[in-house]
Amino acid sequence: MDLLTPTIELDFGDGLVLNAYELRAVATSIPPDSPKVMDVCVSVLRESLFKSVDPTTDPRADMLPCKFNGSLAVMYSKFKKCRRKDTFEFDADLLSSVTARFTSHGRKWLESIDFLYSPFNIDKNRWIAVMVDLPSHSLSVFDSTADVRRGSRLKPELDFICDMFPYLVRKVGANDLMTSYPLHPLAFVRHTMVAQATARANTGMLSILFMEAHALGGFEELERVDESGVRERAEQLALELYEHCCGDIEEE
C-alpha cells in the first residue's frame, strides 16, 4: 500500500471513486466525516459475502450503504406530515436501488434475506452498526462507544428508520411476504455488550467487523469480535479494495 501515489483513482461504480490516499487511510481509520469511504468498504464487503460464503451456510443477509439511510432521512419530515402513511411516495431512485439489488444477486427481502446491515454515522465523529431484522420486526444497534450516549438519547436519531422501513418494504413489494409486511414501527434494540473502542478512530472498522461477524455467525460470532483485530482486518480490507479495482497483487 505504501507504493500507491495519491494520483491514483479507484472507481467502485455507483459514483464511488477513491483516491489512493483515502484507500491508505482505511488501514488507520474510516473517517466519519467521509461516508463515501465507508460505502466503498461496505460495497466490497457485500461482494465478498456473496462470493465466498459456503452455500450450505446461507447468511440470509445483505449490506446497505450509508447513503441508503441518508435517502430515508431526507424524506422523514414529509413522511411524518403524511396523514395516510400507506400512500407516502418514496423517492423513485431509492426504490430503484432496492430492486436493482434484488436483480444483481437474485435475492429478495424476507424470501432470501432476513438481515440488513448498514453503518451509521453519529455526529460525524463515530460509527455504529445498524441491523434491521425483518422477521422479528426490529432494529438492532451494535454500539462500540456505549458510554458516549444512553440508548434513550440514541433512539430518536434512528426513529426515522424504525418508522419508515416497514412502509418501504410494503412499497417495494417484491414478493407476498413483503406486500403483507406489518406496518407498525420496528422495535429498537441496543447491544452494548460488544467490543468497545478505546479510540473513536476504530469505530468504523469495529462496525464493519460487527456486521461481518453477525452475518456469518450470528451473536455467537459477534461476541468474538475484539478491538485487537481491527488493524489486521483494516489492512486486509484496504488490500481487497485495491484488488477489486486493479486486480490481484503479485508477491515479489
N, C-alpha and C positions, 0 to 999 in steps of 0.2 A: 504493500500500500504506500510505502514511503516513496516509491518511484513515480507515483502519479503526480502530474502537474495540474495546478488549478485551472488550466485552459481546457482540460478535457470535459466534455459534456456527455452525460449518460442519460439516454432517453428511455423511460419506462412506460411510455404510452399514456393515454388519457391526460396529456398535458403535463405530466410529471417529468421534469428534467432536473437533474442534479449536476452540480459542478464537482470536480474531483475533491476540492477541499471540504465540501459538505459530506461526501462519502467517507472521507477520513474521519470526520467528526463523529460518525456513528459509533466508532470504536471507543470514543470517550464519553459522548453524551448525545442524546437525541433532543435537540433544543426545543423546549415547549413553545417558543415564540416562532417556530418554523414548522407548522403542521405538515408541509409537503414532504419533509424528510421522513416523518413518521408514516405518512401514507405510502411512500415508496417501500419502506420496510414491511408494512402490512401486505402490500401487493405481492411482493416476492415471497413472503412467508405463506401467503394463501396458495400461491402456485406450488410451492414445495409440499404443502399439506396434501394437496390433491394428487401429486405425482408420486410421492414416496411412501404414503401410508399403506400398510398391509391391507388389501381389500377385505380380509376376513375380520378386521377390526375397524370397520367404518366409523369415523368420528362423528358423523351426522352434524357437522359444524361448518360454518363459513365465517369469514372475517370481513368486516366492513371498514372503510377508511374514515378518517376524521371528518372529511367533507360530507359524509352521509349524515352524521348528526348535525353538522352545520347547516345543511339544507333544511332539516326539520326545524331547527331552532329559529330560522328567519321567518318561518310560517306560523310560529306558535301564537303570536299576538292575534292574527286573523282567525286562527283556529279557535281560540278562547271566545272570540266575539260571535262566532258562528252559532246560531241557535240550534240548528239541526246538524250535529257533528257528522252524521252519516252522509250528508250531502256535501261535505267540505271537499273542495277541489285541490288535490295535491299538485305540486309542481310537475309538469309533464316530463321534464328531464330526470327528476328523481324517480318517477315511476318507470321510465325507460331504462334507467341504470339498474333497477332491480330485475326487470325481466331479462335484460342483457346478461346478467349474472346467471340466471336460470339456464339460458341458452348456451352459455360458454361451457358449462360443465354438466348440463342435463340434470341438475338437482334443484328441487323446489322446496321452499319452506314448508315444514310440517310433514310433507311427503317423504323427503330425504334429509332434511335439515331441521334439527331441533334447537341448536345453539348458535347464536350470532354474537360474535365478539367485536369490540371496537375500542381503540384507545380514546381517552377523553382528556382534553386539556383543561386544567383548573388554574385560573388566574394567570395564565401564560407563564407559570413558573414550575409546574409539576404535572405529571401524568398519572392517571388512574386507568384501570382496565374495566370495561363495562361488558356485561354479558346479558343478552336477552334470552331467557329460557322460554321458548314458545309454548311447549306443552304445559308447563307449570304456571304460565302467565305471570312471569316475574322478571324483574331486572336486578341483577346482582352486580355489586361493585367490589372489585379487588383493589384495596387501597394500601399502598406501601408507605403512606405517611399518615397513619391513623391519628396521631397526636395533633396534627395541624388543624383539623376541623371535625367537630362532632357530626354524627350522622344526621341529626336533626337540622343542621345547617347545610349539609351537603345535599340532602334530598331535593330541596327547592331548585337546585341547579340542574337536576335531571328529571324534573316533573314533566318537561315537555316530551321526553321520550316515553315515560310511563303513560301519559295521556294520549299521545298521538299514534303510537305504534300499533295498537290494536286496529285502529281505523285504517292505517296504511296497509296492514295485512289484508283486511277486507277489500280495500280498494284495488290492490293488485290482483287478488282473487284468482290465482293461477291453478287452483285445484279446489275440490269440495271442502277440504279442511280449512282452507283459507277463507273461503266465502262464508263460512259459518263460524268464524273465529269470534269468541266473546268480546264485547266492546268495552267492558269495564277496564279501568286503568291497571297497568301492570303493578304488582306488588313490589315494593322497594326493599332490597336486602343488601346490607353492607357487611362484607367479610374483612375483618381487621386482623384475623389470626393468620395472615400471610406474611411472607418475609418483609421486613421493614427496611427502608432505605436509610442509610446513615448520611447520605448526601442526596440532595434533590436531583443532581445530575444523573443519578442512577434510576430515577423513577420511570424513565422512558423504556429502558431495557427490561426492567422488572415487569412492567406492564406487558411487554411482548412475551416474556417468559411465562407470565401468568396465563395469558391467552393460549399459548402453545401447549403448556402443560395440561390445562384443563381439557382442551380439545382432544388431546391424545390419551389422557388417562384419568380425567375427572378430578375430584377433590383429593383423591389419594396421591396423584402425581403433583397436584398443585402444592401440597404440603411439603414436597421435596425441594421446591424452588428455594434457592439460597442466594443471598447477595454476592457471595464469593464466586459464583459462576457467571456474573454479569460481564466481566471484561472478556472472558474467553468466548462467550456467545456473541458478544458485540463484534469482536474481531472476525468471527466466523460469518456473521451476517453481512458485514461490510464486504467480505470476500464474495459471498453469494450475490450481492448486489452488483458487483463489478462483473462477475462471470455471467450474470443474467443478460448484461448488455454486450459484453465484449468476448464472451466465450471462455472456455477453461484456461486457467493459468498453468503454464507448464513449469514444473520444477527444474531449476538449473543444477 
